[in-house]
Amino acid sequence: MAATNFKCAKCSHTEYEANEFRATGGFLSKIFDVQSRKFTTVICTRCKYTEMYKADSGALGNIFDLFT
């Protein structure tokens, strides 16, 4: 994937890969295995330098995590 406004901070390459992951937030969310925090990663395809950004996590995803 290439974006016109992305430029790697380490090698200045312009192609990247974007992914998302969820993580637990606090003590209770760890006990009940609820991933309440959502992050987006942007990875340079040349040097693999990775930037992480906190994303808004929706209430529907949290409810689904609680029941699964």
C-alpha positions in Angstrom: 0.0 0.0 0.0 1.4 3.4 -0.9 0.2 6.7 0.5 1.1 10.1 -0.9 1.5 11.6 2.6 3.4 8.7 4.3 7.2 8.9 4.7 9.1 6.6 7.0 10.9 8.5 9.7 13.9 6.1 9.6 14.5 5.5 5.8 12.2 7.9 4.0 10.4 5.1 2.1 6.8 5.8 1.0 5.3 2.3 1.1 3.7 0.9 4.2 1.5 -1.8 5.7 -1.2 -1.0 8.2 -2.6 -3.3 10.9 -4.8 -3.2 14.0 -4.6 -4.9 17.3 -6.4 -4.8 20.7 -4.9 -4.9 24.1 -6.2 -5.1 27.7 -6.4 -1.9 29.6 -6.5 -2.5 33.4 -6.7 -5.0 36.1 -10.4 -6.0 35.6 -10.1 -6.1 31.8 -7.1 -8.5 32.2 -9.1 -10.8 34.6 -12.1 -10.9 32.2 -10.0 -10.9 29.1 -11.6 -7.8 27.6 -9.4 -6.0 25.0 -10.5 -2.5 25.7 -7.8 -0.6 23.9 -7.4 -0.5 20.1 -4.2 0.4 18.3 -3.3 0.9 14.6 0.2 0.1 13.5 2.0 1.5 10.4 4.9 -0.6 9.2 7.5 0.6 6.6 7.8 -2.2 4.0 11.5 -1.5 3.5 13.0 -1.3 7.0 10.1 -2.5 9.1 10.1 0.6 11.3 6.8 0.6 13.1 4.7 3.4 14.5 1.7 2.8 16.8 -1.3 5.0 17.1 -4.1 4.7 19.6 -7.5 4.3 17.9 -11.0 4.7 19.1 -12.4 1.4 20.3 -16.1 1.0 19.9 -18.5 -0.2 22.6 -19.8 -2.9 20.4 -16.3 -4.5 20.1 -15.9 -4.4 23.9 -19.3 -6.1 24.4 -18.5 -8.8 21.9 -15.1 -9.4 23.6 -16.9 -9.8 27.0 -19.2 -12.5 25.7 -16.5 -14.4 23.7 
